Amino acid sequence: MQVNPGIFKAYDIRGIYPTDLNEQAAYLIGRAFATFLGAEKVIVGRDMRLSGPSLFAEVTRGLSDQGADVVDIGRVSTDQYYFACSKLGLPGMMVTASHNPKAYNGFKMVRKMPYLLSGDAGIQDLRKLVESEAFPTPGRKGQIIPQDFKEEFVQKVLSIIEVKALKPLKVVVDTGNGMVGPILQEVYKHLPVQLIGLYLDPDGNLPNHGLDPLQPENRAELQARVVSEGAAIGFAFDGDGDRFFAIDDRGQFISGDFLTSILGQYLLEKNPGGKILYDVRASWAVVDLIEAAGGTPLMERVGHAFIKRRMADENAVFAGEVTGHYYFRDFFFADSGIVPSLLILEMLSRKGARMSDLLTPLEAKYFISGEINSTVADPKDVLKKLTEKYADAEQGAMDGISVTYPTWHFNVRASNTEPLVRLNLEAKTKEEMEQKRDEVLAIIRG
């Protein structure tokens, strides 16, 4: 079958429904997944997207036609799905397009936790199988077996913190009509916090705002509510709940770099001398704080397939990506939105500090641009120009180009999911950060 090859991406399969990804493609992807892995049993979950039920029906039909039993875990967040895959030690497919707009859908695929299918490890093999339809004849037809992991998941995430240590903090949470609302309420029932919820009901129509809290318009209401409610903290989750964002008591968005630094330090108090992963885009704050706390910081390229694999290989305690993915050894090396929310509540309770108190020293020392995207015709040409322009700097090529000078540094990399290049830049003063940010953007945008 001729399927748009562009849907087979670096970390998942993702495209616009029904033009790029439809029921016929989902059926063949199911057959290809069972064939490629030789899977006898596969876990399948889905998010709240409107195309979810029909794509779920067809991908599971493909799996069962190819002889695989399907463990149907229903409508779940992605961290619930990772939990089920870890618990049963089985491969899985999650029908989701994460934080993408509502027209999108796709599949996140687990080989065996914490190892995922990625572009260089399985996803292009699936594409070839779908195109050729060269499926062996199965000896049997698989069955659909419903299974509910909700209670076990709740108990697992609560076990990662000491619930008794929590103080009655006021928390505002916005789940944006994505998948996190129902399970978050189940977890938070066990906590002594006052929960103020925004858009906790899953709704694929997305009547309130988009699913990506990195976009300022999607978190503006939450930021205002944290201030008006006098809350200790605000939490935002993306559509499928594998990414997490926090708003401090001043109503200010906390960068992923600073959250990685603060959570990393806190987890090192519990795990002295542990290893902590960070991605190539991160602030110097991460390395500085991890080393100050006696931990070992390890740099890794961007992307959950790479981070999970490296974490497992290194037995790392924690990993953070600046875009809001946080991974935990205590949670099968997987990323979760709910786990970091619980750790922050525990940390604020134990330290008796406001979040802004923890952030102020970092804000006075590290000046970061945040991730700035530019649409370009030829990402490779952009990287070549930057390599030449900054030839006198220390350079790295783990993921895109990383350039380091004594007082400033940046990373520019091509997006794995969109036709963009992404700039992250930091300097030791606000003035230099703004000046160098504009200088590098002028080269990128030519």
N, C-alpha and C positions, 0 to 999 in steps of 0.2 A: 504494500500500500504506500502511496506517496503521502508522507506526512511532512509538515514544515520542519526541516532539520534544526531550525533555530530554537525549537522548544527543548532540545536536549542540551542542558546547560552544565556549568561547572559543578554545581552541587545538587541539582534536581532537574526535574522536567517541569516546564512552566510555560504557559502561553494563554492567549485570549480565547475564551470559549464563545461560540463553537468554531471560529475560523481557523485557529491554530491547533486547538485540542478539542476533539469531539468524542462521542460515545464509541464510534468505530475505532478510533485511535486508542482509546482507553482499553478496549477489549484486547487489542493486539499487544499493548504494553503489558497487560496482565499475563498473557500467554508468554511473552518474551521474558518477563521477570522470572516466572516459574521455570522456564527452560534454561535460562542463563545460570541461575543458582541451583538448578536441580532440586528445587524446594518441594518438600512434601507438605509443609504447613506454613502459612503466611499470615501475619497479623495485619489487619486493615482497619484504619480509622479515617474519619473525615472531619472537616471543619464546617462552618455554618453557611458556606457559599451556596447560592441558589442552584448552581449546576452540580453541587456535590452529590445529591442522591442518585442522579442518572449516571454520573461518571463512576461513582462507587459501585453501582449495580453492574456496570459493564466491565470494570477492571476485575471485580470478584468473579464474574462469569468467565472471564479469560483465564484467571488463575485456576478455577475449578475445572474448566474444560481441559486444562493442561495437566490435570491430575493432582493439583495441590488443594488441601483443605484450607479453608479461610476462617481465621479467628476474628469475628466481627466485634470490634470494641466500641462501635457506635460513634456518636459525635463527641469528640474529645479535643483538648489542647495538645499541642505537639509534645510537651513534656510528659503528659499522660501516655501518649503513644510510645515515647522512648522508654518510659517505665515498663510498659507491657512487653516491649521487645526484650528488655533486659531481664525481666522477671522470668519469661518463658524461654529465653535464649534462642529466639526465632527471628528470621528475617521479617521485614515489614514494609508496608506502603501506606503513607498518609496522604489522603486526598486534600491538598491545600495549596494555596499560592501565597501563604504567609502574609506579608504586609502589602502585597500588590492591590491595585484597585479592584472593585467588585467584578469586573468583566473577566478577570483572570482565574485560572485554576491550574492545578498541577499535581505532582507526586514527589514527596520526600521519601527516599528509600534506604532502608537499613539492610546491610548484608548480615551482620551479627554485631550487636552493640559491643564496643562503641565505634565499630567500623561501618561506614556508609558507602553507598554507591556514589561515585563522583565522575566527573568528565574523564579523568585519566584512569578510573578504576570501575568500569562497568556501564556507565551511562551511554557511551558511544557504542558499546556492544549491544545494548538494548535497541538503539536506533537501527543498527544493521539487521537485527532479527526482525524488527517491525517492518522494515523495507522489503526484506526477502520473504517474510512469512514462512521461513524454513523451520517449522516446528515439528519435532518428532511426535509420533502418535502415542498418546499416553495410554497406560494400561488400565486406568480407572478414571472415574469422575470424582472430583473433590466435593466435600460437603461444606456447608456454611455453619459455623458453630459460634453463637453469640456468647460473649464473656464480658463481665463488668469488673473493672479494676479500680473503681472509684475509691472504695474504702481503703484498699491497700495503698493506693497512691497518697491519700490524705495522711495515713499513719507514717508512711515513709518520709514525706517532706517535713512533718512535724518532728520526726526523730532526729533531724539534722540540727535542731536548736533545742535549748532548754526553755520550754514554754513557761515554766515557773519563774524564770528570770524577767519575763516581760512586764512592763509597766502599762497602765491604762492610757496609752497614747491615742491621740485622735489622728486618723489616717483617711485621706481622700484617695480613692482608686478609680481610674477611668480605664475600662476594658474595651471601649469603642465599639460595642455590639459584636466583638469578636468572640473567641471561644473560651476566654479565661474566666468570665464572670461566674458561671455556675460552680466551677470547681474551687475558685477562690473563696466563694461564700462558704462552701463546705469546710475548707481549711480554717478560715478565720473564725468560724463558730467556736473553735477550741481556744481562741486567744482572748485575752482581757482587753482588747483594743476597741475603740469606738470607730466603726467602719462607716464612712460616707461614700456610697457608690454612685458612679456615673456610668450609664449605658452598659449595665451588667448583663442584659439579655442578648443572647446571640441573635443576630438579624442580618442575613445576607444582603438586604437592601441598603445597609449602612446609612440609616436615616439621619445620623448626627454629624459624623466627620469621618475622615479616612482612617486607615488602619496602621499608618506609619507615624509613630510619635516623634521621629526625628524631624518631621515637617512641622514648623512652628505653629501653623494654623490648627493642627490636630491636637495640640496640647495647651492651647491658649486658655481654654475654659478651665482646665485642671489647675493651671498656674494661678488663675484668679481665685478659684475656690479654696485652694490651700491657704491663701492669705485671708480671705473673707471668713473662713471657718476657724482661723487661728490654729490650724493643724500642725502637727510635728513634722509631717512628711506627706508627699503625694507620690503615688505610683501610677505608671502608665505601662500598658502591655500592647504589643503588636497583635495582629489578627489571630495568629495561631498560638501565641503565648510562649514562643521560644526566645523572644527578645523583651528586655525590661528596661525601664527608664524611671528616673526619680526626680522629683521637684523638692527643693529644700524649703525650710520654714519661711524663707523670704519670698517664696514663689518663683525662685529661679531654677532653670533647668540645669541639672548636673551633668557635665560632660562624661562620656564613657571612660575617658582616660582617668579622671579624678575618682570615679566610682570604682574602677579597677584598682587604683592605688589604695583607697580607703578599705575596700573589702579585702584586698590582698593582705594588708597589714593586720586586719582583724583576724583573718583566717590563720595567719602565722602565729598569733597569740595562742591559738588552739593547736597548731601543728608546727612547733618550733623547727626552724631549719628547712622547711618544705620548699619544693620547687613551684614556681608560679609562671605560667605562660602569658605572654602579651603579644599583640600583633604589631607588624612593622610600622603602623601608622601612629603608634602611641606616643604620648608625652614623655619627656624625661622624668616626669613625676613618678611614673610607674616604677622604673628601675631604681630611682633614688629611694623611694619609700620601702620597696621590697628589700633592698640591700640594707637599709637602716634597721629593718625589723629582723635581720638575720636570715632572710630567705634567699633563694637563688632565682633570679629572673631569667627567663628563656624566651628569646624572640621566635615567632613563627609566622608563616605567611597567612594571609587573610583567608577565612573560610572554615565552616564548621567541620567539614570532612577532614581537613588537615589538622585542625586543633585537637579534635577528639583522638585522632590516631596518635599524635605526638604526646598528648597527655597520658594516654594509656602506656605508651612506650617508656615514658619518664616517671610514671607513677606520680604525676604532679597533683598538688592539692587543689589548685584553682587555676582558671584561665579567664581572661577578660578580653573582649574585643571592643574597640571604641564605639562600634555601632550598636552596642546593647546586648550582645551575647555574653552570658556568664555561665561557666562550666565548672562542675564540682566533682571531685573524686568520690565524695559521699553520695553522689547521684549518678553513679555509673559512668563518670566522665562526660555526662551529657549536659547540654544547656537547658536552663529552665528559667522562666520568669518568676515563678512563685518562690523558689528557694532564695534568691537574693533579697526578695522583699522581706522574708522571714528573718534573714541574717541581719538586715539593717535595723529591723525592729528590736532584735536582741541586742545589737551593738549600741543603739541609742539608749536603751533601757539600762544596760550595764554601765555605760560610761557616764550616764546622767548628763549628757551634752546635747546641744542642739546640732543638727546637721550643718548649719552655717558655721558653727565654731570649728568644725573639722575641715571645712572647705576654705576658710579665710586665709590660712597660711599658704595654701596651694595657689590661690588666686593672686597672691602678692608676689609669687615667684615664677610661675609658669604661665606664659601667654600663648594660647593655642587658637588657631584659626577656625577649628571645627572642620568638618569635611565639606569641601567646595567642589561641586560637580560642573564639568564643562562638556558640552557636546562637540566632538571633533570628528573630522573626516578620517584621519589616519592616526590612531593612538601610537603606533610604532614610530612614526615620524616625530611626534611630540616628545617621546622618551629619548630619541636620538638627539634632538635639539637641546634638551635639558642636560644630557650626558656631556655634550660638547661645551655648553655655556659654563657649567660648573665643574670643569675638568680638574681644577685645583683643589676640590673638596675630597673628603673621604666619601667614597660611593659604595653602595650595596645594591645587589640585584636579586635579592631573595623573592621579591614580589614587586614588579614595576621597578622604579628607581628610587633609592633612598640616598639623600645628599646630606652630609653633616659638616658644619663649620663649628668653631668653638662657641659661638653665641646664638646660633640658629640652625635648624635642620628641617627637612621636609621629605615626604614620600609622595610620589605620583604613580598611580597604577591605573591600568585599564579596568573598568568594571567587568566582572564575570557574568553579569546579568543584564546589563543595558549598554547602549552605544555611547559610553561616557568615559572620560578620565576623571579621577578623583584626587584632589590635592588635600593633604593634611600638613600644616606647617606650624612650627613653634619657634619662639624666640625668648630671650631673657628679659626683654622689655616690650611693652605694648607698642611703642613707636616702631621698633625694628620689626616686630611681627607684622604690623600693617604694611610697612614699606616693602618688606621681602615678599609678603603675600601678593601684593599688587604687581611686583616685578615678575614673580613666577607665573602668575595668571596671564600677564601680557604675553609671555612666551607661549604658554599653552594655547591661548586664544588667537594668537598670531595676528 
